[in-house]
């Protein structure tokens, strides 16, 4: 049985729940983000649910070999959130979960609590602490990384949804032998959330862009240059755009929409992918909707993304590949400071099983 004791956690303190926490819990569990990302809590959440949690659910976790704490203000004792430690599984590993009230967010509360509880668990003899987040819950993924957890891939269909469906989960873990240093993405956030030169604006692409992105990818001029040369399934597009926040935070790739800076309209898509930190190299790829062509949008977008990447990451080389006959794309890259580097024979898959050469380009830091 784990000791029911207060655990200092930097700007907060972890303590066992008290009867007078029910009001704050009730208010917090009406928050749309908590309802969305914690499908196991009742919705709507009632005063009876809060009382049951404090008097039965939380004590039951302690009795089963786990722990359940309030994240509290050390000065007032006020409830700011909750964090729990499940009983060890058959392999002796434990899992933590947390939530923070809307009025306590943006202060590092969750990461401080997750770090403190994890290190407390190590002191109790635990070797491995696990944590899972919703695919789109990038805020929770940031918490995990700030608390020293490392991402361990993707658990397909592991998370039950409120409607009875299943969704992917993003797993993290921290070992007692890990340094506990915060994990930082290779790709920092964009300054102010976007990049713009006054004509085009680049911003992280989101699920709200799925319709415009799909329509662009189905245009014949875009489709023929795609790899492979076929339009994506709409369901695949929707899922892809749900993954983009996770990909960015993990440092795998940056996926951005290209927008008309004046109107905000979706004009295209640009990505930084195939990132190899030891080589200091990444690849750029892009597509532009038909009605925005001929206005220099993509040249501006490529230049904006390259300038940001060289200024904000250790990348030294950014490469691109085009079909040898794709003259408009050649012009984009030339105007954005790229030079031809090599021809890779029969790299690109074409229609009906054909293969085509890939003309490779590079832009160097400098």
PyMOL commands that set and color helices and strands:
alter all, ss='L'
color gray80, all
select helices_A, chain A and resi 19-28+32-37+47-63+102-104+109-123+138-146+191-193+207-217+220-223+234-250+277-279+290-292+297-312+327-335+351-353
alter helices_A, ss='H'
color red, helices_A
select strands_A, chain A and resi 7-9+12-16+67-73+79-85+94-100+128-134+150-151+155-160+166-175+194-196+200-204+254-260+266-276+281-288+317-322+339-349+355-364
alter strands_A, ss='S'
color yellow, strands_A
deselect
rebuild
show_as cartoon
